[in-house]
């Protein structure tokens, strides 16, 4: 469903987000960006939940934390590829949560230490490049053979009983908390109590037309496809797409008006 997201528009909103002074307006725009990007969170969550015993809903909640962090930390001056940046933080957040709950196979200490160093270098390179580096780029930066970097990554993947074959990055138990001031720490014991209303546009959503509000809710909170929404409302899929775009633009305009006021 990530094809529903207009990432160019999202980046424009992110640039505006950085300039907003009003705390309330900033929070509202953050939430608009969040609900717009929720299909990406759900796509990643479903991929990582394929062989996990955790409900997808719980994993989506965890991924939402990564999305919020991506919104707050993203720098469009480095790169306009927000999709790649957000995907990395969303998967990282979910991985940490799953690893907390999974039984682990201890790798040799030297490999664990190398995995930590590779992860740290990955974060630094993302800050510099604005996107994920390749194994070869990481190895070159660390002056290590590519095989060593891959060995650390593979060993790290084998620590969990959950398949994370789609990922190319790693962290270990202690490493996530060492992201320092880049990413705030999270109490994962309370993460399952999170609900999507933390990233909803509660006030602004009430100020748009009922049909548009309904389409936003069905798309982003009920996880319905545009075809399903069209069938339910008795309109065409193209009309759903246009109305959804109109709704998001209206929400943005409402936020702008409040900021101006």
Protein Blocks (a to p, Z undefined) as FASTA:
>chain_A
ZZmpcfklmmmmmmmmmmpmblklmmmmmmmmmmmmmmmmmmmmmmmmmmccbdfklmmm
mmmmmmmmmmmmpcfklpcclmlmmmmmmmmmmmmmmmmmpccddddfklmmmmmmmmmm
mmmmmmmnopacdfklmmmmnopafklmmmmmmmmmmmpmbdcklpcbdcdfklmmmnmj
mbccddfklmmmpcfklmccfklmmmpcfklmmmmmmmmmnopafklmmmmnopafklmm
mmmmmmmmmmmmmmmmmmmZZ
